[in-house]
Amino acid sequence: MENKEIWLESLITATPQEGRELAVKMARKSVAAIQTDPEVRKKLRNDYAADTAQLIASAQVIALEFQTVARANNYWK
């Protein structure tokens, strides 16, 4: 992970909606960090776009990221 871009300065968000959007971004950034070639990611997109199991797995990753964000925000209480 050589990318020096700082894109995650805080897990704190104003609303649960912003928290979910952050969770999606976190999941996408993780995929990009693991598979660093954007052309390969683009090529693989067709494979998982039609695979229910892979889509559910992706949703699970986002749900885990959202749990992290929600806890950091004290569940917006």
N, C-alpha and C positions, 0 to 999 in steps of 0.2 A: 504494500500500500504506500506507494511513493507520492501520491497526490497530496500536495501541501495545502490545497484549498480547505479553508475552515468554513464548513457549511452548517455545522451543528454547534451553535454557541450556547444553547440552553434547551432543556426539555420542557421548560415552562411555556404554556400556551394560555391564551385568554379563554378559550372555549373548548369543549370536547370536539367540536367540528375541526378546529385548528389542530387539535391533538391527533385526530385521525389522519388529517392531511400530512402531518409530520410523520406519523407512523408509516404511511405509504412511501413517503420520501426516504425514510430510513431503510425500508426494505429494498427499494430500488437502488439506493446507494450501495447497499451490501452486495447486491447482485453485480453491480458494476465493479466493485472492488475485487470480487472473486473472479469474474470473467472480464478481463480488462480490454478485450478487443471488441469494440462496438459493432463491427461487422459480424462477428460470430454471434453476439447477442441478437442482432437483427435476424440472422439466419435461423437461430433456434426459436425465435418468437412463434413461428408458424407451428412448430412441434407442440409447444405447450398451450397455445391458444385453442387448440381443438382437443386437448386432453383434460378431461374432467378431473382426474386425480391430481394432475399437476396444478390446475387452477385452484383446487381446494387446498393443496399444500401451500400455494402462494398466499391464499387468504389466511391460512393459519399463521404464517410468518408475520403478516400485517397485524393480526390479532395479538400476537406476542409483543410486537413493537408497541402497539397501542396500550397494552397492559403496563409496560414500562413508563410510557408517557403519562398515563392516567395516575399511576402511583406517584410519579414526580410532582404532579399537580394536585395531590391530595384528593383525587377524584373530583376536582372542581367544586369542593364544598366551601 
